[in-house]
Amino acid sequence: QVQLVESGGGLVQAGGSLRVSCAASGRTFTTNSMAWFRQAPGKEREFVAAISGSGVSTRYADSVKGRFTISRDNAKKTVYLQMTSLKAEDTAVYYCAAFRAPIIPTMTRPPLYDYWGQGTQVTVSS
């Protein structure tokens, strides 16, 4: 069992930066690849970024590539999402999720992820 708690969301102006964090508790953290998803009002939850259990491999959605960076600190059992050059369309609730294996799944779809946090709101004002 893995429990996930996100923090760090808030209101930021377009072009600004923000870092959200996800603290994990429970089973060994390195056995799970981790991911960030987001969901805007009236839209489906979408993949943002993923990182392998070791932290060596990462993957990003095209919409955030070059602007967002996912990282993890396995000693602290925490995964981060550093967001820069934020746009109004980045406004959403951001969710942290854990996959059952240390590799990033081929298809980063929400149903494949076993554990989810409660989400943290990120609002970008234009």
One Martini backbone bead per residue (centre of mass of N, CA, C, O) as a GRO file, in nm:
protein
  126
    1GLN     BB    1   0.097   0.035   0.021
    2VAL     BB    2   0.022   0.377  -0.093
    3GLN     BB    3   0.081   0.709   0.010
    4LEU     BB    4  -0.034   1.033  -0.118
    5VAL     BB    5   0.100   1.381  -0.093
    6GLU     BB    6   0.026   1.688  -0.197
    7SER     BB    7   0.212   1.998  -0.276
    8GLY     BB    8   0.244   2.356  -0.385
    9GLY     BB    9   0.019   2.491  -0.475
   10GLY     BB   10  -0.127   2.771  -0.680
   11LEU     BB   11  -0.075   3.110  -0.760
   12VAL     BB   12   0.023   3.221  -1.092
   13GLN     BB   13   0.183   3.377  -1.329
   14ALA     BB   14   0.246   3.414  -1.632
   15GLY     BB   15   0.582   3.281  -1.660
   16GLY     BB   16   0.608   3.132  -1.417
   17SER     BB   17   0.679   2.946  -1.112
   18LEU     BB   18   0.651   2.596  -0.989
   19ARG     BB   19   0.641   2.361  -0.707
   20VAL     BB   20   0.559   2.025  -0.675
   21SER     BB   21   0.467   1.775  -0.430
   22CYS     BB   22   0.528   1.416  -0.331
   23ALA     BB   23   0.442   1.221  -0.060
   24ALA     BB   24   0.549   0.905   0.057
   25SER     BB   25   0.396   0.606   0.193
   26GLY     BB   26   0.510   0.283   0.290
   27ARG     BB   27   0.633   0.129   0.071
   28THR     BB   28   0.877   0.098  -0.132
   29PHE     BB   29   0.962   0.353  -0.349
   30THR     BB   30   1.158   0.223  -0.579
   31THR     BB   31   0.915   0.022  -0.693
   32ASN     BB   32   0.809   0.304  -0.815
   33SER     BB   33   0.677   0.463  -1.046
   34MET     BB   34   0.616   0.805  -1.135
   35ALA     BB   35   0.343   1.054  -1.162
   36TRP     BB   36   0.191   1.318  -1.351
   37PHE     BB   37  -0.125   1.467  -1.340
   38ARG     BB   38  -0.411   1.635  -1.503
   39GLN     BB   39  -0.717   1.843  -1.427
   40ALA     BB   40  -0.953   2.007  -1.591
   41PRO     BB   41  -1.232   2.153  -1.634
   42GLY     BB   42  -1.409   1.926  -1.838
   43LYS     BB   43  -1.167   1.725  -1.833
   44GLU     BB   44  -0.941   1.499  -1.875
   45ARG     BB   45  -0.709   1.312  -1.757
   46GLU     BB   46  -0.356   1.394  -1.785
   47PHE     BB   47  -0.050   1.355  -1.887
   48VAL     BB   48   0.282   1.481  -1.791
   49ALA     BB   49   0.480   1.289  -1.600
   50ALA     BB   50   0.769   1.062  -1.563
   51ILE     BB   51   0.940   0.827  -1.331
   52SER     BB   52   1.157   0.620  -1.231
   53GLY     BB   53   1.271   0.456  -0.957
   54SER     BB   54   1.574   0.569  -1.004
   55GLY     BB   55   1.553   0.842  -1.206
   56VAL     BB   56   1.669   0.802  -1.502
   57SER     BB   57   1.381   0.801  -1.620
   58THR     BB   58   1.186   1.000  -1.854
   59ARG     BB   59   0.859   1.161  -1.919
   60TYR     BB   60   0.670   1.367  -2.159
   61ALA     BB   61   0.462   1.583  -2.252
   62ASP     BB   62   0.450   1.793  -2.514
   63SER     BB   63   0.320   2.043  -2.353
   64VAL     BB   64   0.590   2.036  -2.131
   65LYS     BB   65   0.829   2.028  -2.289
   66GLY     BB   66   1.092   2.232  -2.150
   67ARG     BB   67   0.924   2.327  -1.870
   68PHE     BB   68   0.926   2.053  -1.725
   69THR     BB   69   1.035   1.879  -1.413
   70ILE     BB   70   1.115   1.562  -1.307
   71SER     BB   71   1.165   1.433  -0.968
   72ARG     BB   72   1.361   1.248  -0.715
   73ASP     BB   73   1.370   1.145  -0.356
   74ASN     BB   74   1.424   0.847  -0.206
   75ALA     BB   75   1.496   0.926   0.086
   76LYS     BB   76   1.215   1.111   0.100
   77LYS     BB   77   0.978   1.010  -0.069
   78THR     BB   78   0.994   1.220  -0.329
   79VAL     BB   79   0.815   1.408  -0.573
   80TYR     BB   80   0.867   1.633  -0.850
   81LEU     BB   81   0.739   1.951  -1.006
   82GLN     BB   82   0.885   2.162  -1.228
   83MET     BB   83   0.750   2.482  -1.321
   84THR     BB   84   0.773   2.666  -1.623
   85SER     BB   85   0.641   2.883  -1.822
   86LEU     BB   86   0.357   2.945  -1.753
   87LYS     BB   87   0.018   2.874  -1.842
   88ALA     BB   88  -0.314   2.889  -1.851
   89GLU     BB   89  -0.333   2.580  -1.958
   90ASP     BB   90  -0.208   2.466  -1.672
   91THR     BB   91  -0.465   2.472  -1.540
   92ALA     BB   92  -0.504   2.255  -1.251
   93VAL     BB   93  -0.519   1.946  -1.119
   94TYR     BB   94  -0.260   1.785  -0.944
   95TYR     BB   95  -0.141   1.447  -0.977
   96CYS     BB   96  -0.026   1.176  -0.802
   97ALA     BB   97   0.140   0.863  -0.912
   98ALA     BB   98   0.156   0.501  -0.881
   99PHE     BB   99   0.335   0.234  -0.991
  100ARG     BB  100   0.395  -0.123  -0.961
  101ALA     BB  101   0.668  -0.035  -1.102
  102PRO     BB  102   0.987   0.101  -1.190
  103ILE     BB  103   0.871   0.136  -1.457
  104ILE     BB  104   0.759   0.285  -1.734
  105PRO     BB  105   0.489   0.274  -1.890
  106THR     BB  106   0.396   0.266  -2.211
  107MET     BB  107   0.113   0.350  -2.094
  108THR     BB  108   0.010   0.667  -1.952
  109ARG     BB  109  -0.259   0.566  -1.793
  110PRO     BB  110  -0.460   0.597  -1.528
  111PRO     BB  111  -0.559   0.290  -1.489
  112LEU     BB  112  -0.251   0.186  -1.431
  113TYR     BB  113  -0.273   0.328  -1.163
  114ASP     BB  114  -0.284   0.254  -0.812
  115TYR     BB  115  -0.194   0.540  -0.694
  116TRP     BB  116  -0.334   0.836  -0.523
  117GLY     BB  117  -0.380   1.151  -0.479
  118GLN     BB  118  -0.574   1.447  -0.407
  119GLY     BB  119  -0.443   1.701  -0.496
  120THR     BB  120  -0.336   2.014  -0.664
  121GLN     BB  121  -0.375   2.348  -0.717
  122VAL     BB  122  -0.327   2.514  -1.037
  123THR     BB  123  -0.297   2.869  -1.106
  124VAL     BB  124  -0.299   3.062  -1.411
  125SER     BB  125  -0.248   3.391  -1.479
  126SER     BB  126  -0.299   3.629  -1.760
   0.00000   0.00000   0.00000
